[in-house]
């Protein structure tokens, strides 16, 4: 990467830094050169943030695989249906309790 590569930081700090860049760009007070530099930094930070999101998604998928390695992707709203499919809850109890998909 280039010399302008942002240092490694947590995701929340990256998002805060992106928000600050957007505010600076929206203010309209930056020169063209400064605006381009800020935009370039924002693009780099966006790429870093996207890479972290992709890595997090891979970890979640790995943790969400069943014993056969099949991915079980469910929304929280469908968690009671999943519990029924897994046989963990009876039909009467699954309507009263929400079971997380994991």
N, C-alpha and C positions, 0 to 999 in steps of 0.2 A: 504494500500500500504506500501512499505518499506520505510526505512529512506532516501533512495536515490531518493524519489519522487521529481520531479522538482517543484518549486513554480509556482503558477498560473501566467501566463503571456499571452499577446496577441498572436495571431496566427503568426504574422510576426516575433516576437521575437523568437518564438519556431522554426520557419523555419531557422532563422539566426543561432540559436544555433545548429541545426542539421547540417547546412552547415559547421560550424566550426569544429564539431566533425568529419565529413567526411574528411575534409582537414587534420586534425590531424592523422586520421587512414591511409589516403593515403600517408602521408609523409613517413611512414615506420620507423619513429624514436621512436615510442613508444615501451616500453617493452611489453611482452606478457600480463602481469598483467594489465598494463595501457591500452593496447588495448582492453582487455576484459571489463574493467571498462567503457571505453569510448563507446564501443559497447552497453553495458547494458544501459547506459544513453541514447544513441540514440534510442534504442528500446522503452524505457519509453516515450521519447519525441514524437516518432512516434505515439504511442498509444494515447497520449494526443491530438496530432494534428488531428488524425483520428476521435477521439470522437468529437472534435470541428467541423470538417467538417460534420459529421453525424448530429449534432445538427443544424448546419446552413442549411443543406438540408431539415430537418424536418420543419424548419421555412419557407423556401422558398416554400415547398409543401403546407403548411398551407395557405400561402398567395396566392397560385396559384389555389386553389380550386374554382370551380364555385358555384353557389347558391345551387345546388343539392349535393354538397360535392364531386363531381367528379373532379379528378385531370386533369388539362389541361396542359400537358407538350408539349411545342413547342420550336423549335429553333428560333433564331432571323430571319433566312432566310425565315421561313414559317409564319412570322407575318402577312403578307398581306393576306395569305390564311385564317388565323384565323379571321382577321377583316371581311373578306367576310362571313365567317361562322356565325359570331356574328351579321352581318348586320350593323356594325358600319360605313362601308365605301361603297361607290358605286364601281362598277367594274372599272370605269375609274379613280377614285381617288386612289384606292388601289395600282395601278401600279406606281403612282407618289410619294406616301408617304409611309414611313415605320412606322408601328404602333407597339409599344412594346407589348409583349404578356400579359401584365397586364392592 
